Amino acid sequence: MRALVIGGGPAGLMAAEELAGAGLRVLLAEQMPTMGRKLLMAGKSGLNMTKEEPREAFDAAYGAVPGALRAALAGFGPEAVQGWARGLGQEVFTGSTGRVFPTVMKASPLLRAWLARLAGAGVELRTRWRFVGWEEGGAAFETPEGRQVAQADVTVLALGGASWSRLGSDGAWATLLPNHVAPFGPANMGFGIDWSAHMRPHFGAPVKPVALIAGARRVRGECVISARGLEGGGLYAVSADLRDGAALALDLLPDLDAEAVTRKLARPRGKASLGNHLRKALKLDPVRLALLQEFARPLPNDPDTLAALIKALPVPLTGPHPLDEAISTAGGLRFDALDAGLMLRDRPGVFAAGEMLDWEAPTGGYLLTACLATGRHAGRAAAAWAGAGPRAEG
């Protein structure tokens, strides 16, 4: 039996491994010159593979998701991700926030070991093979050797999202699956702000401690002031809410309630300016003071009014940064086009996995975990459909 996997990111690699393990001959085709480019980029600042936390909290990070994704995550969650990394010779550690990293921090040793294991399992790896559709009963590719058509008994698509096109995730595949794709949108992205010149000295500075408020969601985390606006993990955690229309506010003193802030502001300040009073009474650093001045000038003298601003400082946004700059993608192949095993209902024998599916999650290990989990789920279901194992329900 022959299997074809299209896409050499984490989901595609995991699907290929499952198919090879079930005894199928596997061809893995990737359009870029090397496999796993987005994985390598993610690992440049430390490869956050998953998140150690109560399972209820972990699952909640994905929001309301279809049964197929929930089943995939149930079968390959945070503990399984760590075991998988160790199986590739990469020890892991858990940081203070529960985020799990390889001890070496980088993705490259893990990817090298993974590719070697796949090659040892007989997986045939092809790079610079760009999928362009189906013809002659197979999948057509533009390759350095010309047009190729690959015949397979079963296929797994792991074509990625629509951000970071320079790494291969360009979303071009959407035209090949008409009527099945929810519109793409940015996820885990920065937002624009029209700063005044007053803020220029603070470009590149982190804002901490701070809580970010977007509609009903409140998240404690850092963000970073850039020349174009705000970026960083704390902002990414509420980026979906902001993208969908919620307003942003910052709690500049997340460890104090409004009453405590008011009491501190009401202390006599003598001849001190209001700025110095804020600095001394509230221990506000220059960055948070600058933000308060940027968005609340002229500052009110009334302690209650000023405390309310400090606890929920409105931040006017000009909109999200472009999709191609986003860490991940919202939208994609809709789950109602797939069965419980992630097979396309109108294309039997063709399965899908990874970021090309219509789901999103914040940074913090959730993205990679779901890509691995759906790749495994689709690979196993594809092997079962081909008769190499127990068939997935649905």
N, C-alpha and C positions, 0 to 999 in steps of 0.2 A: 504494500500500500504506500502511496506517495502523498506527502503533505507539503503544503506551501505556506510559509509565513511571510507576510509582507510588512516590513518595518522592523528595524534593528534597535529599538529602544527597550526599556525594561519589560514592557508587556509582551513584545514580540519575542524577546529572548526567553522569557519564561514559558510562553506558549510552545516555542520550538523545543525546549527541554522536556516538557510534558509529552509532546508528540513523539519525540525520539525515545523517551523512556517507555512508551507504549509499543515500541517496535516498528514505528513508521519510518520510512526514508524521508528526511526533511530537507527542503531547500529553504533557506532564509535569505530574503532579498531586501536590501537597504539602498535607498537612493543616494545617500551621502557617501563620501569616500571611506568612511570608517563607521563602525557600529557605536551606538550609545553616546552620541555627541552631546545631547542635552543632559544626560546623566553625568558626564564628565564636567560639564559646565556647572551643574548644580553642586558638584563635589569640590569646586575650587575653594569655596569658603567653608568647607566642612560638610560632608554628605549626611544630611539628616534623613535617616532611613525610615524611622517610624517614631511612635510616641508611646511611652509607658505611662498609663493612667488607667483609672477604672474603665472597664469596657463600655459602660453606659455613656461616659463622657467621650470616649473615643468615637463611638458610633454616632453620637450627636453632632460631631464636627462635620459630618456629611449631610446633615439636614434630612429631609424626607426623601428617601431614595427608593427606587424600585426593588422588587424582591431579588432580581438577579444580582444586583450589586451588593445587596445585603448578604446574600448567600456566599458571594465571592469573598467578602471581607470576613465572614464567619469561618470560612475554610482556611483563610490565610491572613491572620491578624498580626499584631505586634510581636507576640512571642515567636510565631512562625518566621517572621522576617528576620529576627535575630538569629534563629537557628539556621536559616538559609545562609546568612552572611558567614556564620562560623563554619558552615560546611564548605565554604569557599576559602577557608583559611584566614578569615578576617575577624579578629576579636572585636567586640563592641563595648561601649560604655554608655551609661545614661547620665546626662547632665542634670543640673539642679532643677530644670524646668520639665524634666521627663523626656526630653528629646534624646533619641538614640543615634549614636554615631559610630563608625568604625574607629578603632583606636588610632589608626594612621590618619584619620580624618578624610583623606582623599578617596575619590571613586576609582582611580585608575588601577590600583592593585586588585580590587574586587572585580572590575570589568575584565581585566586580563585573565584572571583565574576562571571567570565564567565562560569566556570565549574559548579558552583551552578545554574546559570540560565539555562544552558543546561540540567542539571539533572531535574530541575523543569519543563522543557518543555517535559520531557519524553525521552530524549536521553539516550540510554543505552551505557555506557562507558566500554570498555574492554582494558586492558593493557597486555603487554607481548604476544600480538597476532601478529606474524610475517607473513605477506602476502607472499605466495610462488607460486601463480599462480591460474589458473582457472581449475576446474574439477567438474564433475557431475553437470554442469550447474550453479555452484556457485563459490565463491572465497574461496580458501583454505588457511588455516592458521596453522602454528605450534604454539601451546599454551601450557601452563603448564599442561593442562588437556589432551594433545594429539592433534592429528590432528582434526581440525574443518573445516566444509564447511558451509559458510554462504550464504543462498539464498536471493536474493533481486530483486526487480523490477527495481531498478536503483542504480547505484554505482558512487561515486565520489572518484577518486584517488588523494591523496594529500601527495605524498610519499617523498617529499623533494628533495634536490640536492645531491651533492656527496662530500660535505665538512663537517668537524666536525662529523666524523662517530661515535665517542663516544657518541654523543647526538642523534644518530639515522639516520642522513642523510648520508647514505653510498652508494647511487646510485645503490644498488644491483638490484633494480626493472628494470633496463634497459634491462636485459636479458629476461624479460618477455614481452617486446614490441619490438621485433626485427624489424629492418628496419625503425623504427620511431624515433630514438634517434640521435640527433647531438652530436658529441663527447664532453665529459665533459672537462672543463678547469677551472682553478682558476679565481676568480674575487674578487676584493677588497682584494688584498694580498700584502705582502711585497716582496721586491726583494733583492737578494744577492749581496754583494760587498766584494771583497777581501781587507779588510782594512790593512794598515800597522800598526805597533806597535804605531806609532804616534797618532792614533785615539783612542786608548784604554781608555784614561781618559775621553772621551766624550761619551762612551756607555751609553745609556739611556737618553741622553740630547735631548731636542727638538730643531729643527732648525726653527727659526722664527726671524723676518718676512722673508718669502721666497715665490717665485713663482716657480712652477714646469712646465717645458716645455717638452712636448712629441709630436714630430711632429708638427702638426698645432694647437695642444691644449695647452693652457696656463691656469694654475689654481693657484690662490692665496690660500695658505693654509699651515698648519704645517706638518712636518714629524718628525720622531724620529730616531736617530741613535741607532742601536742595534749592538750587537756583530756580527750578521750575515749580516747586511746590513741596509736598510731603511724600515721603516714602517710608518703607520699613515694615517689620513684622507686625507691630501693633496696628498699623493702618491696614495691612493686608487682611487682618482678622475681621475687619468691618467693611472691607472693600466691596463685597457683594451688596450689602445694604446701601452703601453710598452710590454705587452704580445704578441701583434700582430706585433711587430718588430720596433716600434718607438724608437729612442734614447732619453735618459733623459738628460736634462740640468737644472741647477738651476740658477735662478736670485736671487743673494744674497742681492740685494738692490732694491726690487720691487717698492719702492716709489720714486726712482730717475731714470731719463732717462740716457742713455749712455753719452750724452753730459755733464750733470751735474756731473756725476761720473768722467769724464775726467778732468773737471775744478778743482774739489777738489784734484785729484791726482797730478795735475800740480803745485800745490802750493809748494813753497820752503819747503824742509824738514830739511835743515841744516844737523846736524850730526845724526839725528834720523835714525834708521834702517828702511828698507822698511816695516817690520811688524808693528813697532810702528807708522809709517806714516799712514798705512792703518787703524790702530785702532783709531788714533786721527782724521784724516781727514774724514774718512767715518763712524766712530762710529761702526765698525764691532766688534761684540762680539767674544769671544774666539772660540765658536763653528763654526761660519761661517769662521773665519780666519783659523781654522784647516782644514775645507773642502777645502778652496782655496789652502792651502799648499799641501793638500793630492793629489789634482788632477791637479795642475798647476805648480808644482815645475819643474825647477827654475822659479820663478816669473819674468816676464819681467819688465824692468824699464820704458819702453815706456808707458805713460799714456793712450794713445788710445788703445793699445794692452791689457793692464791690465784691462782697463774698460770693454772691450769686453768680457774678461774672467769672470769678476765679474757679468756681466749681463747675461751671458749664459755659466755657468761652466759645461763642459761635465762631466758626471758621468758614468763611465763604470759599467754595471751591469752584473752579472753572470747568471741571470735568475730569474724567479719568485719562491717564496717559494712553497712548495708542495701543491697540491690540497686540501689535508685534513686539512691544516692549514688556508686555505682561508676563509674569512668571508662568501662568497657566491660562487655560481657556475655559470659558463657560460655553454652553451650547455643544452641538455635535450630533452624532448619530443617536436618534431617539430610541429609548428603550422599548417603546411600543412597536418598533420595527423588528424587535428581537424576541426570541423565546427565552425560556429560563436558562438555557445553556449558552446564551449570547449568540445564537445562530440567527441570521437574517431570515425572516419568515418567508420572503418572496425569492430567496436565493438559497435553496437547500445545499448544505455542505460548506457554506461560507459563514464564518464566525467573525466576531469583532471584539477588540479589547483595548484597554488603556485610555489615554486621554482623548481619543477620538469619540468616545462615548459621551453622552450628555449628562455629566455630573461635574461638580466642583467641590473643592474643600480648601480650607486655609493652609498656609504653609505650616511646617512643624512636624513633618513626617507623614502626614496624611496622603499627600499626593503620590509619593513613591509607593507607599503601601498598597493603595488602590490599583495602581498600574500593575504591580506584581500580582496582586490578588486576581484581577480580572484576566490577566494573561494566563495564569494557572487555570482559572475556571474555564476559560474558552478553550485552552489546549486540551484539558481533560474531556470536555464535552465533545470537541472535535474528534478526539481519538475514539470516544465511545460511538459517535455517529458513524465513523469509518469501520466500526466493528472490532476495535482494538481494546475495548473495555466496557464496563457497565454504562448503559446509556443514561444521560442526565434526564431528569424529569422535566416535563414541560414541552 
